[in-house]
Structure formats: structure tokens, C-alpha cells
Amino acid sequence: MDTYAVVGNPVAHSKSPFIHARFAQQTGRIMHYTALLAPLDRFEQTALDFRKTGGKGMNITVPFKFEAFALANQLTDRASAARAVNTFWFEEKGKILGDNTDGVGLVRDIEVNLNFPLAGKHILLMGAGGAASGVILPLLQQQPGLLAIANRTPDKAASLQRQFASHGNITSGYYHDFAGQNFDLIINATSASLHNELPPIPADLFHGTSLAYDMLYSSRLTPFLELAKMQGAGYLADGAGMLVEQAAESFLLWHGIRPETQTVIRQLKDNLRHPTS
């Protein structure tokens, strides 16, 4: 039986095993998918050990996407652009193909599932880590009016701005640099919600915002979405749909078939509300 895994730290909360089990059932694939906790200083060894025991593919989550990029010895174009990897495919003769499905998953969830076209929109992306890196190019490819990157460390945001400057109208800065500006869409790509915390968001940042999107998912509103609701954002969404959509892209890479996602998104959201179901 082919074996796959998601690796991260923390990783116990991950719903990737739940999602891939349903994809396998839907498509008739016989596979095993598990969650692996990697020590913060042993990602590479964890990934290589998994491959040695017969692992066929791997999803990578916080905080290892940059290390996964460095470990891959072959990259897809979108992984090369992101300089971050969230999917491994272990091929023959030691080849490790690195892909990044985060961006296409996010865009598909926003534009298809939420019916929110991105063309011409002003977007604020919070964070400059691996999660943010993976979604910038796919967002810019939808031709928004502006993509702004806010980060606690402005130099990291500025580095991403330079990296993607040729692909669209992009700017960067510290969070408070964007106080008083209006954004149609604000995306939280930080890990703050994982720790039940908030990024340093300026007062009234969500004024006039049509969609507040947290790339993390939860059984209840994250602190980011609670604040967005309180400040009057028009619509709130977490990353459950993105998680399923990016997983479908990984499944396509591994198995050559893209599973249907709408049913699995509904099943995931129901599982988040009722974990024993």
C-alpha cells in the first residue's frame, strides 16, 4: 500500500489525513496517509527517513516550507517562484520533486468556492513566511489592482516585494504602514491563529473590507476573523476550503486525478464542528 504523510510542528491538529482518506475513497485509490511530527531541527531527517521506509509523497506545513524548498532536488515552476514547498513527490533514483499547491488552492477557494473575483481588487496579505510566499504569484496572476504585504519584520516583506515586483502592482511594509487604507480583501497568512493570537493589526483596518480570509481553519472564528467581524468586514472565511483545494492539487500530482472538492469541503467543515462524526 502506498504511504503518504503531512509533516509539521505542530501537526496533531492537521486535517490532511481526513481529507486524503476521502479523496482515496472517492477515487478508488488504496493508500495510507498519516501525520508526522518533526522536531524543529530534524525536518530533513524526518522526510528522508519517511522516504526510506517507502513513503511516496508528503505534504509540508508550518514551519518547514523553506527547508522543504532547500531539500527538493527538482522543482515545479510554481515552487521555484515561491521559493517554498508544501508538497514532495518521492520519485525513483533519489529524486525529490518539490511543488507548491498553496497558491492555486487559495485562489480556487476564493474565486470559485466563494465567488469572489480578484481582478482589480486591493488585497492586503499579512505575513512573509512560507505560507505567504506560496500564494503571492497566483494572487498576482489574477491581476488585482494592488497586493500589499504586511509583516512584523518589514525587511522580509520588502524581500518578497522585490522577488515578485515584475509580476504586478505590489508593495510592502509594517502593519501600521497600511492604517487608514481600504482593502477589498485581507488575508491572514501568519501562524498567529494557530496560537490563538492576533497579528498587530491597526485599528479599523477592516473598514470597507468585503472579505476577510484566514488561511488557518478552526471549529470557531479565529481571533483574526473575530476582529474582522467586529470591525464590519462584509464576509468571513477560514482556510478550510483552501486546505481541501491545495490537497486536491497534491493528490493530482501523486495520482494523476483531481478529486471533486465540494463534498469534501462540506465534510471537513462538519468534522470541525463535530469532531467525532
C-alpha positions as a printed Julia matrix, in Angstrom:
277×3 Matrix{Float64}:
   0.0    0.0     0.0
   1.36   3.42   -0.95
   2.05   5.66    2.05
   1.81   9.45    2.26
   2.09  11.93    5.14
   1.83  15.51    6.28
   4.81  16.75    8.31
   4.9   19.81   10.55
   5.41  21.11   14.06
   2.75  21.2    15.43
   0.85  18.72   13.28
  -1.65  16.86   15.51
  -4.37  19.36   14.54
  -3.93  18.68   10.8
  -6.99  17.57    8.84
  -4.92  16.44    5.85
  -5.31  12.73    6.78
  -9.09  13.24    6.95
  -9.13  14.92    3.54
  -6.91  12.44    1.72
  -8.83   9.48    3.13
 -11.95  10.9     1.48
 -10.14  11.6    -1.77
  -8.92   7.98   -1.8
 -12.41   6.65   -1.13
 -13.86   8.88   -3.84
 -11.33   7.83   -6.49
 -10.85   4.19   -5.5
  -7.18   4.64   -4.58
  -5.72   2.3    -1.94
  -3.33   4.37    0.16
  -2.37   5.24    3.73
  -1.92   8.85    4.83
  -0.61   9.85    8.26
   0.64  12.87   10.24
   4.3   13.15   11.26
   5.62  15.46   13.95
   9.14  16.55   13.02
  11.45  18.06   15.66
  12.21  21.66   14.74
  15.83  20.8    13.99
  15.19  17.47   12.21
  12.88  18.15    9.28
  15.3   16.86    6.66
  16.0   13.64    8.56
  12.28  13.08    9.16
  11.5   13.48    5.46
  14.37  11.25    4.31
  13.52   8.57    6.88
   9.93   8.55    5.62
  11.14   8.09    2.06
  13.47   5.25    3.1
  10.55   3.37    4.65
   8.66   3.51    1.35
   6.86   6.85    1.56
   5.65   8.03   -1.84
   4.74  11.64   -1.13
   4.5   14.23    1.59
   2.72  17.47    2.41
   4.72  20.04    4.36
   3.22  22.57    6.73
   4.42  25.14    9.31
   7.31  25.8     9.82
   9.17  23.7     7.25
   8.22  25.04    3.8
  11.51  26.87    3.25
  13.52  23.83    4.41
  11.47  21.66    2.05
  12.39  24.01   -0.79
  16.08  23.54    0.03
  15.76  19.75    0.25
  13.96  19.24   -3.07
  16.29  18.42   -5.97
  13.68  19.12   -8.64
  11.09  21.91   -8.51
   7.9   22.81  -10.33
   7.71  26.33  -11.74
   5.32  27.48   -9.02
   7.58  26.13   -6.27
  10.58  27.86   -7.86
   8.67  31.14   -7.91
   7.52  30.78   -4.3
  10.9   29.53   -3.02
   8.78  27.46   -0.65
   7.49  23.89   -0.96
   4.4   22.26    0.54
   4.37  19.0    -1.45
   7.01  16.33   -2.07
   6.78  13.53   -4.58
   9.48  10.92   -3.97
  10.46   9.6    -7.39
  12.95   6.91   -8.38
  16.74   7.24   -8.04
  16.54   9.61   -5.09
  14.68  12.37   -6.91
  12.56  14.62   -4.66
  10.12  16.73   -6.65
   9.02  19.83   -4.76
   5.75  21.59   -5.58
   3.72  24.38   -4.02
  -0.05  23.96   -4.23
  -0.95  26.63   -1.66
  -1.49  29.47   -4.1
  -3.69  27.62   -6.56
  -5.67  26.24   -3.61
  -6.23  29.71   -2.16
  -7.21  31.29   -5.47
  -9.57  28.45   -6.35
 -11.27  28.69   -2.95
 -11.7   32.47   -3.17
 -12.71  32.75   -6.81
 -14.65  29.51   -7.35
 -15.98  28.44   -3.96
 -16.55  31.93   -2.53
 -17.34  33.54   -5.91
 -15.04  36.49   -5.19
 -13.19  37.63   -8.36
  -9.72  39.03   -7.62
  -9.18  41.1   -10.75
  -8.84  44.79   -9.88
  -9.17  44.19   -6.12
  -6.94  45.75   -3.47
  -5.52  42.93   -1.35
  -3.58  43.0     1.92
  -1.57  39.88    2.68
  -0.43  39.53    6.3
   2.8   37.62    6.83
   6.02  36.99    4.9
   6.76  33.35    5.74
   6.34  30.17    3.73
   2.55  30.39    3.63
   2.65  33.91    2.19
   5.44  33.11   -0.28
   3.42  30.32   -1.82
   0.37  32.43   -2.66
   1.81  35.72   -3.95
   2.38  34.76   -7.59
  -1.02  33.02   -8.01
  -2.71  36.08   -6.48
  -0.83  38.46   -8.8
  -1.72  36.29  -11.79
  -5.37  37.21  -11.17
  -4.4   40.86  -11.86
  -5.51  42.58   -8.64
  -5.29  46.37   -8.52
  -2.79  46.13   -5.64
  -1.19  43.45   -3.47
   0.27  44.81   -0.22
   2.38  42.63    2.11
   2.42  43.48    5.82
   4.85  41.88    8.26
   6.3   42.37   11.73
   9.72  42.48   10.08
   9.36  44.86    7.12
  12.63  43.67    5.55
  11.12  40.22    4.94
   8.06  41.77    3.31
  10.3   44.01    1.2
  12.27  40.97    0.06
   9.06  39.36   -1.21
   8.09  42.64   -2.88
  11.37  42.67   -4.82
  11.04  38.97   -5.66
   7.62  39.42   -7.29
   7.82  43.04   -8.46
   7.8   42.1   -12.14
   4.51  40.23  -11.82
   2.16  43.03  -10.77
   1.48  46.05   -8.56
   2.95  45.02   -5.2
   4.03  46.97   -2.14
   5.14  46.12    1.4
   5.68  47.46    4.9
   4.93  47.11    8.59
   1.3   46.58    9.59
   0.72  50.16   10.68
   2.0   51.45    7.34
  -1.39  50.43    5.96
  -3.56  52.07    8.61
  -6.31  54.16    7.04
  -6.14  52.36    3.68
  -9.08  50.43    2.26
  -8.7   46.84    1.1
 -11.28  44.67   -0.63
  -9.64  41.5     0.68
  -7.43  40.96    3.73
  -5.69  37.59    4.04
  -4.04  36.33    7.22
  -1.07  34.17    6.18
   0.6   34.32    9.61
   0.55  31.48   12.13
  -0.96  33.74   14.82
  -4.34  31.99   14.76
  -2.61  28.67   15.46
  -1.65  30.14   18.84
  -5.0   31.92   19.35
  -3.25  35.25   18.83
  -3.6   38.26   16.53
  -1.11  39.93   14.2
  -0.51  43.6    15.18
  -3.48  44.86   13.17
  -4.16  48.64   13.08
  -7.48  49.91   14.39
 -10.32  49.89   11.84
  -8.22  48.07    9.24
 -11.28  46.1     8.11
 -13.38  49.2     7.42
 -14.81  48.73    3.94
 -13.34  45.23    3.54
 -15.54  42.85    1.56
 -13.77  39.62    2.54
 -11.55  38.71    5.5
  -9.78  35.39    4.89
  -7.74  33.43    7.45
  -5.58  30.76    5.82
  -5.81  28.7     9.0
  -9.01  26.86    9.89
 -10.85  26.21   13.13
 -14.12  24.95   14.57
 -14.87  28.55   15.56
 -13.91  32.02   14.4
 -10.19  32.68   14.76
  -9.1   35.86   16.61
  -8.37  37.42   13.19
 -11.9   36.71   11.96
 -13.46  37.78   15.26
 -11.77  41.18   14.9
 -12.8   41.39   11.24
 -16.41  40.7    12.23
 -16.26  43.3    14.99
 -14.82  45.9    12.59
 -17.51  45.26    9.98
 -15.93  43.07    7.3
 -18.59  42.01    4.82
 -17.77  38.3     4.67
 -15.58  35.96    6.75
 -13.82  32.79    5.58
 -11.23  30.47    7.07
  -8.81  28.21    5.26
 -10.87  25.0     5.25
 -11.67  25.4     1.56
  -8.09  26.3     0.71
  -6.84  23.24    2.6
  -9.05  20.93    0.57
  -8.22  22.65   -2.73
  -4.45  22.56   -2.21
  -4.74  18.93   -1.08
  -6.59  18.14   -4.31
  -3.67  19.59   -6.27
  -1.23  17.39   -4.31
  -3.45  14.37   -4.95
  -3.42  15.2    -8.66
   0.38  15.32   -8.65
   0.65  11.93   -6.93
  -2.16  10.03   -8.63
  -2.88  11.8   -11.91
  -6.5   12.54  -11.0
  -8.04  15.63   -9.42
 -10.75  14.67   -6.91
 -14.03  16.5    -6.52
 -13.69  19.02   -3.68
 -17.1   20.49   -2.84
 -18.3   17.41   -0.98
 -15.04  17.1     0.94
 -15.15  20.77    1.98
 -18.62  20.19    3.42
 -17.43  17.03    5.18
 -14.4   18.84    6.62
 -16.46  21.72    7.95
 -18.91  19.27    9.51
 -15.99  17.38   11.09
 -14.6   20.61   12.53
 -17.97  21.34   14.14
 -18.49  17.73   15.28
 -15.04  16.09   15.61
 -16.36  12.6    16.37
 -18.57  12.45   13.27
